[in-house]
Amino acid sequence: MENGYAQNDSLTNVRSITLEEALKLGIENNRQIKIANTDVAIANENVSQTKMAKMPLVGLNMNYNHIGNPKIYEGFYEKSLTVDYFDYQASANILASMPIYTGNLINNRISKQELISQLQEAAVKMTEAEIKLAIVQQYFTLEKLYRQIEVTKQNIINTNLRIKQLQSRVANGQNLKSDLLRTELQQSRFEVSVFEDTNNIKLVSNYLDILIGIPTDTILKPEMAEAMIPMEERDIKQCLAEAYENRYEIKQSELNVKVSESNLSITRSGFLPNVYAGAMLNTQYPAQWPDYPNLLSFWTAGLSLNWDISSFYNLKHQVSGDKLDIDRSKTILDVTKDQIDKEVKTVFVKYVESQKNISTYKKDVELSESNYRIVKSRYDNDFALISDMVDAELQLNGAKISLINANLDLIIQYYTLQYAMGKL
């Protein structure tokens, strides 16, 4: 017994935590969620950058040149005549242009970037739901382990008392040495079980620490009330309806269809002409030392039309590819709905099954306790063997642990169903 307690005492730096606190910390600190939120911020910046294509472009161009006097040759470099030409030349241009009509290309690109931003937002929600479900599963797995240790430790106490009794009875010749050894073996198994559960608590706590973003050497202990056990009835049709309405996987697939349609619109924009408005202010300064001619300045304003006629042929294959991509995205949407349909039905069956299992395991505990009391009474009156007591205790221990696991499995299945319905 002392060895078993020493192993359990190795749990240091224990922190009690409620499920609500764990979920809150997970949303705030989980690195996967932070990455997903960063992707949303990047997507929003890309939307703003794409909208800049509607803004006018303004540029400044300046140059300065020193010009050597040109020579005019006669024949094949036989005679030359030097021309007195401008020594210096400087100019400055201010240019401005703005798209008037681009075949709706810019608007289509903006729409596509906005859809990509919505996709990233859906990814954040999906990531949050997945992290919440992982937190819930690890949280109640921890509770299972702590409760299993609690039941097993009580068995260690009872077994230790019986060992002391048997030691006295063996010394008086009332029991065989094998009876004592069998009981000590039973106690050893209980202690090994506590040791293994203690190690599993450390491993599960480590994973949960990572999920909620706290120091990874923190041993967590759940704080929960029995009122958390749900027993409400569910309707499969309603569960499916809510899943189709709420699951972000479906919303993400629907957005992917729209992105594919947007790609087709962008491609078709290549068939249309582009019209730009432009303006320019130009100043030139030609100089011949030591004379300084007057400046030459002028401005222009007008429209330009660009139309890639070859696009009528070159883009037809890209249009066909975009149409195929739309069909593919729609098929993926149908596959996603099928997967969610399967997932919801599977989880629903497990949830109903978990509800029914509890009554069965409660009955098992009652029967095991009754059997234990009868065997103990017979053993105390020397009408039963120590092996009968060992079997009765093991049976009762297994029944109690099965009931504990059944109650906590029901809670896990409840939250898993909430996740499958898109409500976690």
Secondary structure, DSSP 8 states (H G I E B T S, - for coil): -HHHHHHHTT--SEEEEEHHHHHHHHHHH-HHHHHHHHHHHHHHHHHHHHHGGGS-EEEEEEEEEE----EEEETTTTEEEE----SEEEEEEEEEEEEEE-TTHHHHHHHHHHHHHHHHHHHHHHHHHHHHHHHHHHHHHHHHHHHHHHHHHHHHHHHHHHHHHHHHHHHTTSS-HHHHHHHHHHHHHHHHHHHHHHHHHHHHHHHHHHHHTS-TT-EEEEE--GGG-------HHHHHHHHHHH-HHHHHHHHHHHHHHHHHHHHHHTTS-EEEEEEEEEEEEEEBTTB----EEEEEEEEEEE--TTHHHHTHHHHHHHHHHHHHHHHHHHHHHHHHHHHHHHHHHHHHHHHHHHHHHHHHHHHHHHHHHHHHHHHHTTSS-HHHHHHHHHHHHHHHHHHHHHHHHHHHHHHHHHHHTT--
